[in-house]
Amino acid sequence: MNWVKIGSDDQNAPSFSTMSRTKQRSPSLSRVSLQYQTLENRAMLSADGIVVADYRDDFSNAETGWSYGFNVSDRLDDQIQIASLEGSSGVLRPSNPTDDTGALMLNGTGGHPGKVSNRYAIASWTASESGVYSISDSFLGVASFGYDASDGVEVRVFVNENAALQQSVVDVDDTGFFDLTIGHLNAGDSIRVAFGSNGNHAFDRFEVDYSIRIHHDRVQSLANFRTTTDSDRSLDDHDRISQTDWRMLWNAPQGWNAEGSSGDLTTGSIDDVSSYLPLNRVDEGLLTPTGSTEFSNSPQYHLKLTSTGGHVGFGYTDSSRFNDRYVIAAHTIERSGHYSLTDSFLETSSASHDGIEIRVFVNGTDDVRASDIVLANQQRSFDVDFGNLQKGDTVYVAFGANNNHAGDRFEADFSLVRELPRAEPLRAIEAEQVLYVRDFGAIPNDRNSDVQGLTDAILEARRSELPTRIVFEDGIYNFYSTDQSSIGNPRYFFTLINQDRFEIDGQGATFVVENFDRGLFRVLDSSNVILRDFTIDYAELYRDALNPVDDLYRANTFSQGNIVSVDESSKSFVFEVDSGATIEPDDTFVSGNVDGVQAWGFLLEGDTGSRLKYNSRWHYRTTAIESLGNRRYRISVDDFTNIESGDRYVLQRRTNVGAIGVFAGAEHVSVIDVTIYSSPSAFLTAKEAAYVNVIRSNAEVLDGRWRSINADAVHGQSLRTGFWVEDSSFDAVGDDVMNFYTVPSVIVGKPVTNTITVAAVNVDVLAGVSEQLWRVGDLATFVDPTEGKTLYQSRVVAVEQIEFGHPQFGVLSTQSLTFDRPITEIRFATGPSTIDSDGFKNDTAVYNASTSQGFLVQGATLSNARRYGQFVMADDVQLVDSTYHGLTDSAIAGHNESNWPVGLYSSNVLVQNNRFLRNGFSSRYFGNDYLAGVVAFNMDRLGHEFVERDEYGLSRIEIVDNVFRGWGKTAIAARNVSGLTIENNEIFSPLGYPVSSSSGQWFAIDVQFSRDVNVLDNDLFSSVDFIREVSITEQ
């Protein structure tokens, strides 16, 4: 292939005189060295949330929460000491500069670090309210000023005195960005951005700007003290399952009862969680141990809670052998994740003799997170960042006497909140009209096609422009048609377009789709859409009954049966079909026979179940089918690895159209209580959409069948905001269970300074792009896929949708993108004569780093898939409380794939409290290095090769509180990660060693080419080697 290479080290080097940068605030700001472009329409930016601070707008304005300083010692950790910068005329410097700090300063547009590599100029902003925060619209530029002396400027972002959340270096005459999610902060926490020299300080003058945003919709409030105590519902159910508020308790002595027995006062310590008993409601605003206003008896003397506070129980001196009695609020965690106690205060009475003790602890008092004594007539906050809590953990907040309980009345409030990666899902709409499909001719259980009836109901809803609910009855509805133009799109039966507040309520109905090559629902340019309570089955009528309700259907998307004989020399076998459960194969089951249909098969384990055969291939491509009669067929395949007579086999024909598609312009779309038994492709595919939700929905194997759908269950491509998947189960799917990634753009026209024209790429085919793919304000990451290296990032300042005539692929809808810097050091193919077998995979890949953000999977089951459990190439991801079993390759594959190509690199990912059971056992998994482990995070380069150097494309990966049993090759593998935590995992025995792996020796944990690594408190219950570490560096 011939390449066009734009730019070099000494030509067209970026200079600030030619740069422009997107900006949201201060349209009056301008400098010769930086050209700002103001974005008046804030909705054009990819970032959400509310801007609460901006470096340039707010500089030197102390009222906005900013402070400026430098580290007086070499430490940027929990031992950091920060001295203030002082000055006037818009320039801040150390008050007594030394040789180390002589050049150090900050001003309204940038600054300069100290003269040594460990003296940082630090801008700090302190939050005045709790919430989830992020840094957005960031920019850092370093200019040479004509001197070849600087080696760049380092930027670190951290909170308070904690470890850096992000660390990067911007080279001289270059720009960089440090957008990132900070996470949950309590009031008083500080975001610090530190700028230091990258070794040599000479000419390290930098220019900088960034905004800080708060995201109110990413905080899930679970339990508020005053809301709970003021509730009129009963709080005495100590063991209730759904603990959505605080449970109000006290530590009672053994033998105590409400009828007057004080019990053994030496028992029931605050340290004994088993002694805690519920407080009982007297009225709406009062709870006591007895449920009455009688307070005179010991030990519950004065102990009570009101709607605003309460009074602690009996307090004794330190010398007493009796135990103090506390009022206690408890909340049990139902979903694993990151939690905080926030908006807290304790205010004591002026009558208190010696103050009140506050304790905050998890599960028991051996894990105290906060404790304090608040003296009389004082107020104190006790906010706590718990970090990651596990499902089943219990948070306790206890108030007790500090020796003497006299006068120990108090007022208090506090809330327990969970940090979310995105806003909570749409669960209901308010409909203004209800339409019944029966009224439009769609009648259940009549075997007639119901396409027209549902079409007419949808068109009526669209015509009325009212928020609408379309309602079915319980029963079977048949969808089939030979009209390829029906409902606006030949690939889908029903298109929901320009709908707002729209619901299809199946009421338990079954939708039988008889056209195997057509999707059911497509959602486009719509918002607040719910598909609820129905079952989907792609099937054909096999045997009718007297009553249509009793008709028998068989799957029309795959064929299952047994291999009765094999001929290894011809790579063929005789296949006997179980025709009662699935259709018999025809020419559409042969690869290449039908456009858009892929055909392959796979072996299953044993006599029953849906798991693939151990050490078999993940698919065998079908090259020919010959009918032998009597349900028997000779199947020819491309490979014969581990195929044996007697094996169970599934042969599928897969299309590119799934059952449900959610596409560009759609947002807040929920699939709730929907079950699918078969599909020619995916269950749910979403592309360039936002806030798509899957709740209590399943891909299941119908009785008598061996598999379910032919492709992924949940597939997300270039989503603006990602999936929320909750309490759902996906079994026996024909590809990956879930896929979260961004498709790169490739350059199709010669760049002109800051501007390029891009199209989408899929394998070796170019495709047009929608106007949703790139927007002004998006952050682009330019990647060299051959080296597996990020070249640089740049922000989009202008977008134009244009038609581009490509010499091979014809006229494409493309986007012309203008960036805030010249586009250099790229390569792209110039025409069809230069295109080799790699297609466009060698081209510089341009990823939209503002997409594929914000994913949550909780309480899910992912089982018996043909390939991965989850393919994760996304930012802000939580994968918690789920079960992964029977997955042939990695259960969680956190790596990009340059050979596809898809990406980009994972960041800010939490993998917590999951169960991994018998995963990683295909011949592909054992035979390929790049499939590194059951849970694996790494960078990939073209050719399925590792990036085996200190390149940190991934960041902030946490793998905690998980259990691994029956794992192949490696349980946890991580490479190229900055900020890796592997903690408190239990790793039991692997699958065994019946086959060798490409990497040779097996390890429980394998960490390579990473920095800031914490591998703590993991338990190994196996004889395999525990951990391998290669090229691990400190932060």
N, C-alpha and C positions, 0 to 999 in steps of 0.2 A: 504494500500500500504506500502511496505517496502522501506525504503530509505537508501541510502548510503550517509553518511555525511563526507565530506572531510575537515579536518582542525578543529582547535578549538582555544580558546583563548591562550592556553599554548603549543600547538603543531603546528609545521610547520608555525609559525608566520612569516610573510614576513620580510626578512632582505635584505638590499641593496646588500649584497654579492651575492645574488642569482638573482638579478633583471637585466633585460636588457631593453633598451629603444630605440625605433626607432629614428633616427636622420638624418637630411638631409645634414647638413653642418659640417665642421671641422672633417674630418675622423681621424685626429691625436689626438683628444680629448680622453682621457681615465683616469679613476680613479679606485682605488681599490673598492670604495664603489658603483660605478655605472658602469655597463658594457654597452657601446654604440654599437649599430648596425647601421652602415651607410647605407642609401638607395641611391645607386648611381643613380638609375633610378627614377627621380623625378615624372614621370608619374604614378608610382606605388602608390603614395599617393592619398588619397581620396580628399584632399584639392586642390582647384584650386588657381589661382592667382599667383602673383610673390612675392617671399620673398624679402623684402626690409630692414629687420632688424632681428637680432637674439641676444638674451640676451648674450649667452656665447661667440659667435664669436666676438661681438662688444664691450665687456665690457671695460669700461674706455676709449673708443675711442670717444671723443667728436665730431669728425667730422662726425660720423654716426648718430648724432641727439639725443644721449642718455644723460640723466642727472640723478643724484642719490641724494636722500635726505630723509628727515623724516618730519613728521608733528610736529611742535613745540607746538601746543595746542591740545585739545581733538577733534578738528573738522576735519572731512573728507568730508566736504560739500562745499558750496559756500563760506564759511568763512575760508577755509583751508589756513594755512601758512606753506610753505615748506622751510626748511633750507637745505643747501647743505651738503652732505657727502664729506669728504676729506681724503686723505691718499696717501700711496704709497705701492709698493710691492704687488699690486693687492688687497688690503683691504681698504675699505672706511668706515670711522666712523665719528660721529659728532666731530667737531673741539673742542668743549668744553663739553664733556660728563657730564651728571648729573645722579642722581640716577634713573631717568626715562629712560635715554638713554644709560646707561653704557654698556650694552651688544649689543646695536644695531649696525649692520654692514651689508655691502654687499661685496661680492667678486665675482670672475669670475665663480663660480659654485653655489652660493647660498647666505646664510647669516643668520642673527639672528634678530628677532624683539626686541623692547625695553622691559624694565622690567615691564611695565604696559600694560594692554590690549589695550590701546588707543594710543600707540606709534608705528607707522608703519615704516618699511623700504620701501622706495618707489623708484621704477625704472620708469623713465619717458622717453618716446620717442616722439619726435616732428616731425610731418609730414612736408616734404618740398614741397609736391604737393597735390592737392586735389584729392579725390577719395574715394571709398568704401574700408574699411580696415577690417581685421580680425586678431585674434590671433589663431595660429595653432601650432601643434606639441608641445603642452605644457606638462610640467611635474613638479610636486611638490612633494618632498619626505621629510618625517620627521622621523628621526631615534632616538631611545631611548638611544643609546650608553650604553646599559646595565642598565640604571636607569629608574625606574618606576616613573617619575616625570612630564614629559610633558603631557599636555592635548590637544596637537595639535596646528597647525598653521592655521590662517585664511588668505585667499587671497581675495582681492577685486580688481575689474577692473573698472576703470572709465575714463572719458574723461574730461580734464581740471578740472573744479571744480564742475562738475555735479554729480548727484547721481550715485551710483555704478550700473554698468550693470550686474555684476555677483558677488556673494558673497558665499563663501563656506569654509568649514573647513576640513583640512586633519589631520586625527588622527596620533598619534605616531606609528612608525613602519608601516606606510602605505604610499600609493601614491595617488595623485589626479591629475586632469587635469582641465584646464580652457579655453579650446578652445571656441571661440565664435565669432560671427559677431559683430564688433564694429559699423559699419554703416559709413555714409559719414562724412569725415573730410575735412576741408579746410586747406590750408597750414598754419602752425603755431599752429594748434591744437595738443594737447598732449595726448597720451595714457599712463595712469598711472596704474601700477600694484603695489599694496600695500600689504605687508606681516606683520601681527600682531599676537600676542599671543592670544590664545583662553582662556583668563582668566589668567592662570598660565604661566609665561614665562620660567620656569625652563627647561633647555635642549631643547629649541625650535630651535635648529640648523636645518636649512632646506637646501635642494638642489633644484635647479630650473633651468629650461630652457624653452624658448618659442620663436617662430618666429612671426613676423608681416608681413602680406601679403597685397598687394594692388590688387584690383579686377577692372581692367579697364572696363571689359565688364558688370559690374553691375551699371554703370553710364549712364543714358539716357540723352544726351545733347539735350535740347529742344529749346533753344534760345540763340544765341550769338550776342552780340551787333554789332560787326564789320561785321559779315557775313550778318546781316540784312541790315545795312546801306549801304553796298557795293553791294547789290543785284540790278539787273536791272529790277526786277519786280515791279509793282505798289504797294505802301504801303498806298494808300489813302482809302482803303475799311475798314473803322473803325469798321464795324459790321460783318466782314466776319466770317463764322462759324469755319473754321479750322485755328486756330491761332498758327501756328507752329513756328513763329518767334516773335520778338518784334514788337509791333505797336508803331510808333513814333508820339508823340503828343506834344501839348503845351496847357497851360491854357489860353484861350482867353477870353477877356471881352465880356459882352453881347452887341450885336449890331455891333461887329466887322465884317468886310468883306474884302475880298482880293482886292476889288476895291478902297479902300482908307479910309473907315470909321473906326475910331479907337475904336468906341463903348464907353461904360461907363467904365472908367479905375478903378473905385472903385469896380467893380465886377470881377468875374473870378478868385477868389483866388485859390491857390494851394490846399486849403482844399475843394474846390467845384469840385468833380470829374465830375459832369455833364457839366462843362465848357470846358472840354478837347476836343480839335479838332485835327484832323490828320495833320501832316506835309505833304507837297506835294513835289514830286520829281522834282528837276530841271534837274539833269542829274544823271548818275550812282553813283556819289559820293557826292551828295548834296541834302539836303531836307530843305525846308523853309516853313513858314506858307502860303505864297502866291504861291509857285511854281515858283518863279522868283528870280533873284539876287538883287532885290530892297530891301535894308535893312534900308533905311533912315527914314521910318515912324515909329512912336510910335503906338502901344506898342511892335511890333515885331522887334524893332530896334536891329540889329545884331544877332537875334535869328536864329540859324541854326544847322544842324547836318551834319557832313561829314563822310567819311568812317573810320576815325580814332578818331573823337571827335566832336568838334563843338564850339559854343559860346552861352552863356546863353542870355536870353532876358533882357529887361529893368529892372534895379534894382533901388529901391528908398530907401531913408533913413527910419529908423524906425518911424520917426515922420510923414511920408507921409501917406495919406489916400488911395493912389493908391497901387495896388497889383503888386508884382514882377512877372515877366514872366519866366517860367521854360521850359526847354526842358525835355521831359518826355518819357521814354520807358515803355511800358506796355505789359504784357503777361497774358492771361487768362488761368487758369489751366483746362485742359481737362480730366485728370485722377487724382483722389485723391491719396495722398501718401506723402512721405517725400521729401522735396525740399530744395535746397541750392542755394544761389547766390555765385558763385565761380570764381576764377582766375580774380579777379577784381582789377582795379587800376584807380585812377583819378590823372592826372598830370596837374598842372596849369602853366600858362605862367608867365614868369618873369615880364611881363608888368601889371599883375593884381594888382589893388590898394589894395584890402582888402580880396581877396580870393573868393572861390566858395563854396557854400553850396551843400552838397549831402544829399538826403533823400531817404530811401528805406522803402516802406510801403505796406501794404496789404489791398486792397479794399478801403481804405481811410486813411487820415492822423491821424485818431484817433487810428490807429494800426501801429505806426512807429516801424520798426525793427532795423533801423540804421540811424544815422544822424551825420554829421561831417562838420567842416569848414576846407578846405584845403587852406592854405595861398599861396601867390605867390611863384612860382618856387619850389613847393613841390609835392611829390607824396605820395598817401595814398591808402591802400586797404580798401574796404568796403564789404568784404565777410560776408555773413549772413547765418546762419543755421535757416531756417524757421520752422523746425519741420514738422508737418503734415499740409498740405494744402488740402482744399476740392475742388472737382470739381466745377468750377464756380468762385472760388476766383481769384482775379487779383493782380498780383505783379507789383508795380510801382517803377521805379528808376528815380529820378528827380534831375536835376542840375539847380541851380539858383544863382543869385548874392548874395553876402554877403554885403548888402546895395548897394554899388556902382558897376555897371556892367562894368566899364571901364577896358579894357584889359583882360576880362574874357574869353579868349580862353582856351580850354582844350583839352587834349587827354584822352581817356578812353577806357576800354574794360571790359566786364563782361559776364558771362554765367549763365543761369538758368539750373540746372540739377535736375534730379529725381533719387533717390536711388531705385534700383531694387533688388529683392531677388535673381535674377539669370540673365544670359545673355538674350538679346532679341531673339525672335523666328526666325526660318527660314521661310521666306516668298516667296522666289523664288530661282530657280537654273538656271544655264547656261547650257542648253542641247546642246550637239554636234551632236545628231541625233534625228529625230522625226519618230516614228513608228505609223502607223494608223492600228487600230485593224481590219478594213474592209479588209486590205490586207492579214490578217491572217485568214479570214473566219468568223469573228464576225460581223454579220449584224444586225442592229437594226430592231425591229418590225417584226420579222419573226417567233416568238414563238419557234425557235430552241435553244438548249443550246449553249451558247457562251463560255463555259468553255474552250474548246480546243483552240479556237481562241485567247483568252487572254493569255492562257498558252504559246502558241507558241510565242506570242509577248514578253512576259517576258523572255522566254528562249533566244530569239534572243538578247535582251538587255544584258542579262548576258553573252552570248557568245562574244558579241562585246567588252565588258568592256568599253564602251563609256558612258559618261553622257547622259541619254536618257529620252525623254518625249514620253509616249504612249498616243495617242489621240483617243477619242471616238467621235461619232456624237450624236446629240440630238435624243433621242428615247428610247425605252424599250429594255434592254438586259436581257435575261433569263439565270440564272445560276442554273443548276440542273445536278445531276449525280448519278449513282449507283456505280460508281467506287470509292471505299474508299481509293485508293492509289494514286489518281491523285494529281498532283502538290506537291508532296513531303511530304504531311502530311494528314492523314485521317480526321483530325478535321477541316482543313481549305482548301478552294478551291485553294487559291493562296498564295505561300510563296515567299516573297522577301528576298533573302539572299545574303550577300556579295555584296550588291548594294551600290554605292556611286554616289550621284547626279542623282537621279532617280525620275520621276514624272509620276503619272497617272492623266491625265487631262480628266475628264468626259464630259466637254462641255455641262453640263446640263442634261446628260443622267440619266435614271432611271435603277437601277440594282435590278431586282426581283430575290430573292433567294428562291428556292422552297424546298430545304432540310433544314428543321427547325433545325436540330441538327448539322449544320456545319457553321463554321465561314467563312467570306469572304476573308479578307486579314490578313496575318501574316507577320510581319517585324522582321527580325532576323539578328544580326551581320551586320547591314547596317547603313549608315549615310547619312544625307542630302536627305531625302526621303519626297516627298510631295504627298498626296492623295487629289485631288482637284475637286470640282464642279460636284458632282453627288448626286443622291438620292438612298437610300437603303430601300428596303421593303421586309421583309420576308413574302411571301404570295403565294397563289396558285390561279390558274385560276378558276374563279367562273362562268363566262359567257363570251364566246367569241363573238366577233362582226365581221361584214364584214371586217372592217379595224382593224388590230391588235392594232393600236394605241388606239382604243376605247374599248379594252377588259376590263372586270371587274375582279379585283383581291380581294381576301379577306385574312385577316391576318391568318397565320397558326401557330402562337405562343400562341394565347390566344383565349378564347371564351367569348363572352359577351351576356347578356340577363337579363331577369327579374325573380325574385322569385315570383311564382304564388301561392304557398301554403307552409306551414311550419309544421313540426312535431317535436316539441321540445324534446319529450320523446326519440325519436330515433336519435336526432341530425341530422336531414335530412330535405331537402326541395326540392320542384319541381322547376326546372330551365328551362325556355323557352329561346332558343337561338335565337339571331338575326343573322341568318345564312347568310344574305347578306353582313354583314360586317366582320364576323369572322367564322372560321370553327366550326363544332360541335365537342364536346369532345369525346375522345375514351379512351382506357385503358392507354394511355401514360399520361393522365391527372390525374392519381391516384398516390399518393406518394408511392415510393418503387417498382413500377411495372417495371420501366426501369432504368438501371444503368445510373447515371449521370443526371437524370431528376428529378427535384423537382416539386411538384404540390400543389398549394394552390390557394385560391381566396380571394377576399375582397369586401366589400360593398362600393357603391358610394352614394354620397349625392344627394338627390332630383331627379328631372327628367332629368336634363341635366348637362353637365360639367364632369370634370375628378377628382374632389376632393373626397377623401374618406369620408365616413359617420362619422359625429361627434360622439365621444365616442364609436366607434366600434373598434374591434381588427384590428391590422395591417396586420394579415393574418389568414385565416382559412384553416388548412391543410386538403386536400381532402383524405378521407379514402376509398371511394367507389363511383362508378358511375353505375347507371342502366338506360338503355335506355327505355323510355316509349313511343316512337314513336311521330311523328308529331312535331319534334324539341324539345321535352320535355325529361328531364333527372332528375332522383332522385339523388341528390348529398348528400353524407354523409360526415360530417366534424368532427374535433376533439373538437370543442367548438361552443357554440351557442349564445355567447354574442351579444345582440342587433340585431339579425337577425329577420327581419319582412317580412311578405308578402307584395309584392309591391316594395321591395328594388331592385335597380339595382345591378347586381353582375358581377364580372369579374373573370373568371377561367383561370389560366395560367399554362403552362408547361415550366419550366425553365431549361435550361442546364447550363453547366459551360463554354461554349464557346461563346464569344461575336462576334460581327460583325467584329471588327478590333482588332488585338492583336499586341502589340509592346513589344518585349521580349529581353532577355539578349544580350548585345553587341550592341543594337540599340541605336542610339543617333541622335538628331536633326531630328526628324520626325514630320511633320506638317500635320494636317487634316484641310483643308481650304474649306469653302463653301460647306460642306457636310451636308445633311439632312437625318435623319433616321426616318422611320415611325413605324417600328417594328423590334424586335430582340428577339431571344430566351433567351438572357442573356444581357450582357452589350453592349453599343455602342462602347466604346473604353476602352480596358484594357491594362495597361502597367506594366511590371514587370522587375525589375533589369535593367532598361533602363535609359536614361538620355535625358533631353531637349525635351520632347514631348509637342506638341503644338496643341491647338484646337482653331481655329479662325473662327468666323462667321459661326459656325456649330451648328446644332439644332437636338434635338429629339422632334418631333411634333406629334400631334394627327391628323391622316388623317380624313377628313370629313366622318362622319358616324360611326367612331369608338369612343371608350371612353378612351382608353389608348394607350400608345406607346410601349416602350421596356419593357422587363421582369426583368431587373436588373438595375445596376448602369449606369449612362450616362458616367462618367469619373472615372475610377478606377485605382489608382496608388499604387503599392505594391513594397516597398523596392527600390524606384527609387534613383539613384545616384544624379541626379538633377531633380527637380520636373516639374510639368505641368505649362504651360502658357495657360490660358483659357481666351479668349477675345471676347466680343460682341456676345456671344452665348446664346441660350435659350434651356432649357431642361424641358419638360412638361410631367406629367403623367407617370413617370418612375416607374418600379416595385420594386425598392428598394431605396437605397440612391442615391441622384443625383451625388455626388462626394465623393470619398474616398481617403484619403492620409494617408498612414501608412506604418509601417515596420513589417514584420512577424518575430517573434523571432526564434532563434535557440534553440534546447535543446540538452543536452549532452547525447550521446548514448554509450559512453565508459568511463571506470574509468579514471579520470584525472591522469596524471603523471607530478607532480610538476607544470610546467608552461603550459602544453599542454593538450588540450581537443579535442575530436572528436564530431562534431555537425551535426545534420540533421535539416530540417525544420519541423514545426509542424502546422497542420491545424485542429482545433477542437481536435479530439482524434486520428488523423492519422499522422504517420510520412511520410515524403517525402524526396526525394533526393534534393540536392542543387547544383546549377551550380557554376562554377568557378568565376562568377561575384558577388556572394553574399558577400564574405569576401575577402579583399585584404590586403596586407601588409600596415601598417600605419593606418588602420581603428581603431576607438575607440569603444570598447565594453562596454556596460552597463549591469551589472548583477543585476537582479531584483528578489526579493522574491514576487511572485504574491499573496501568501496567506496573507501577511502583507501589500502589496502595498508599498514596500520599496525598494529603490535603495541600493544595498549592496556595490558596488564599481564600478570603471571603470578601464579598462586596455587597453593597446594598443597592436595591433597585430604586431608581429615582424617576423612571418613566417607562410605561408599557404601551405598546401599540399592537393591535391584532391585525395581521397582514396575511395576504395570500402569497405563497412562495412556490415558484415552479421548480421542482426538483427533477433533475435529468432522469432519475430512475423511478421515483415514486409519484411523479406527476405533481399536480397542484395540491399543496398542503396548507391547512390553516395553521399559521405559526404566530409566534409573538416576537416582536422586536423589543429587546430589553436594553435600557440605558442604565449604566451603573455609576457609582460615585467615584470610580477610579478607572484608569485605562485597563483594558483587558489584554494581558500579556501572557507569554509562555504557555500558549494553548496549542492544540493540534486538532485538525478535523479533516475528514475525507472531502476531496474536491469534486468527485463525480463517480459515475458507475464504473468507469474503467479502472478506478483505483480501489474498488471495494473488494476485499478478500473474504475468506471464509469466516473471519471474525466480525464481519459487518461493521458496526459502529462501536463495538466494545472497546477498541483501542483509543477512541476519541476521548478528549477531555470531557468528563462528565460534569454537568452543572446541576447540582441538587438544590432544591428549595428547602433551606433549613428552617423555614417558617411553617412547614407542613409536618405532618406526622407527629403531632404533639398532643399529649394528654390522653392516656389510655388507662382504663381500670378493668381488671378481670378479678372477680371475687366469687368464691363459692362455686366454681365451675368444675366439671369433670371432663377431661380430655383423654380419650381412650382409643386404642386399636387403630390409629391412623396409619396410612401408608407411608408417611414421611415424618415431618416434624409435628410436635405438639403446637408450639408457637414459634413463629418466625418474627423476631422483634428487631426492627431497625427504626427506633423512635425515641422521642424525648419525653420525659415526665410520664413514666409508666409504673403502675403498681400491679403486680401479679401475686395475689394473696389467697390463702385459705382454699386452695384448689387441689385436685387429685389428677396426676398424670400417670397413666399406666398403659402398657402394651404398645408404646410408640416405637417404631422401628429405628428411627434415628434420634437426634437430640430432642428431648422434651421441650427445652427452651433453647432456641438457636439465636443468640444475640450477635449475629455477624452480618455484614453486608454481603452481597454476592455479585461480584464484578462480571461473572460470566453470564448473568441473566440479561441486563444488569439492573439491580435494585439496591437501595441503600436508605439512609446513610448509616452513620454510626450511632449506637445506642448511648444514651446519657440519662442520668438521674432515674435509674431503674431500681425498684424494690421488688425482690423475690422473697416472700416471707410466708412461713407457716403452710407450706405445700407438702404433699406426699408424692414421692416419685417411686413408682413400683414397676419393675421389670421394663426398663426402657433401654434403647440403644442395642439392637441385636441384628440388624440387616447386614448382608454381605457388603453393601456400600458403606455402611457405618464403620465396620471393622477394617475395610480396605482403604479408607481415605483419611489422611491426616487432618484435612480441614474440618472434618466432623469430629471435634475434639473431645466432647463430653456430653453427658446427659443434660447438664446445664452448662452452656458454653458461650462465652463472650470474647470476641476477637475481631481484628481487622482482616479483611480478605483482599487479595489482589488478583488480577486476571490470571486464569489458569487454575483456579481453586488453590491458591498458594497462600500460606501465612505471610504476614508482615513480620519478619523476624529481626526486628531492630527496635530501639527505644522510640517508637512512634506512638503517641497517646491519643488515638482518635476517639476512644470511648472514655467516659468519665462518670464518676459517682454511681458505681454499681454496688448494691447491697444484696447479699445472699445470706439470709438469716433465718434461723428457727425452722429449717426444713428437715425432712426425713427422706433418706434414700435407701431403697432396698432393691436388690436385683438390677444393678446398673452395669452397662457394658463399657469397658475401656477406662473411663474416668467419670467420676460422679460430678465434679465441679471443675471446669477448666476456664481460665481467664488469661487473656493476653491484651497488651496495648491499652491498658486501663490506667487512668489517673484517678485515684480515689476509689480503692477497692476494699470492701469489707466482706469477709466470709466468716460468719460467727454463729455459734450455738447450733450448728447443724449436726444431726445424727446420721452417720453413714454406716450402713450394715453391709453384709457381704455382697459382692458383685454377682453377676450371672454365672461366673466360672470361666474357665479357660479352654473351652472345646475348640476355639479357633484363635489364631494369632491375629493381632491387629497391626496396622501399618506402623504405628508408633512403638511397637514392641512392648515394653514393660507397662503394666497397668498401675495407675495411681488413684487414690481417693480424691486428691486435690492437686491440680497442676496450674501453677501461676508463672507466667513468663512475660518479660518485657513490659513491666508495669511499675508504677510508683505510688507512693503513699498507700501501702498495702497493709491491711490489718486482718490477720488470720487468727481468730481467737476462740477458745472454748468449744472447739468442735470435737465430737466423740466419734471414734472409729471402732466399730465392732467387726473387724475383719483382719485377716493376716496380710492383706496387700499393703504395699508401701503407702504411707500416709500422704506425703506431700512432696512435690517436686517444685523447686523455685529456681528460675533462671532469669538473670538480669533484672533484679528487683532494686529500685532506688528509692531513696527518701524524697520527700516533697522538696 
